[in-house]
Amino acid sequence: MAKIPATAVAASGLVGGYGVARWTRKRPLGGVALAAAGSLAAYEWNRQAGPRAAVGLTVAYVAAFAGSHPLAKKVGAWPAVFAVAGGVAAASWAVTRRGANT
């Protein structure tokens, strides 16, 4: 089975969660997509970099979701979602690369 990096799962969870909520007009469905991707990413973060890294990155994931809302009022919804997804992806990449090299 092909492995999808946790970095991609986390970023796509934020973008996909928003997309599902917007296009279906059902915010809970977007939340399910967001939570599913976040859970899978957390599992992979734990496996790759350990529990402390997984907790930190999960907190960053949730904070990015929450932070996208006020940011969207300033720059628009899609730019805000892409910005926070990029931030989480960068943090994930940095932490998991470090964990893989130690």
C-alpha positions, 0 to 999 in steps of 0.5 A: 500500500502506498504511503501518503506523507502526514504533511500532505494528509494534514494540509489536504484535511484543512483544504478538503474540510473547508471544501466539503463544508462549502460545497455541500453546505453542511458544516458538520460534513466538513468537520468529519473530513477535517477530523478524519484527516487530522486523526490520520495525520496524528497517527503518522506524526506519532509513528514518525516523530513520537508522541510529543511531536504528534501532540504539538502538531495536532495542536498546531492543526487545530489552531490553524483551523481556528485561526483560519476563521479570523484570517478569512475576514481579512484576506478571504476564505480560500486564501486563509485556508491555503495559508494555514494549510501551508503553515501546518504542512511546513511545520509537519515537514520540519518536525517529521524530517527532524524525527526521521533523522535522529 
